Amino acid sequence: MVKKNILIVDDDKDLLLALSVRLASVGYDVSRAPDAATAILKAAQGKPDLILLDLGLPDGNGFFVMDVVRQLSSAANVPVIVISARPQDVYKEAAILAGAKDYFQKPYRNDDLMTAIERELAAAMPDSAASMPGLSDT
Amino acid sequence: MNKKKILIVDDNEDLSKGLKIYLRSHNYLTVVAGDAVSAISQAKKEKPDLIILDLGLPAGDGYLVMDRLSNIDELATIPIIVVSARDYKVHKERSLNAGAKAFFQKPTDSVALLAAIENVWAEQSGLRPITEEQII
């Protein structure tokens, strides 16, 4: 069974590593980008199934990444979940308007994030819901 | 200091756009071409410092582009890095024999590609380029 690929975009190396390990441990294939330009290149050529996106990035911001990804024919419909230290009462609505499916303000509960990831992957590809790590019968 | 100009030749518009943004964020100028014919015309017009070249292209392929460029005096020395989905076991050696400086199979590691580009500048300035093993 092909693993779902999740692209994590964050300039916080510790968070990048911790989240990578956690996602890999539950069966996801993970790719990482520490800045906006790398994120866009990886989205363009890697076709991730979902993107976890920080807003504050060294060479741009998450809104720019979402805007460009929406213009990529291969990745335009990839679900994006924003993970940011920015206050959600200010930024969540803007992120959702920009196309994000959900918004998590750091620090967040890992279980809540995992549930959101499974939900969005299942919604993006309804027929493959059984392949989600949390729903697997193996 | 003048920015280096890189010509991106790929018929995949997503990849062209991604590479363009990535290279611009690393302080390069970029121009693009989506097929073999426009690759040659863009090279003549823009005189890039380096070409990132896909192999599978409409109106010819990357080998045709390399062959044509090598026969045009003012363009023959432009360094070329091949970025292709084709099997590296077959096409890496063929690309290098055709004059490419490096071969990357898609999906390409962005850091390694950047290092290969910087290697070309190092080679041109007489500095010792780092090896492929060091990049990886």
Interface residues (C-beta under 8 A of the other chain):
Chain A: D35 A36 A37 T38 I40 L41 K42 A43 A44 Q45 G46 D59 G60 V68 Q71 L72 S73 S74 A75
Chain B: E13 D14 L15 K17 G18 L19 I21 Y22 R24 S25 H26 K106 P107 T108 S110
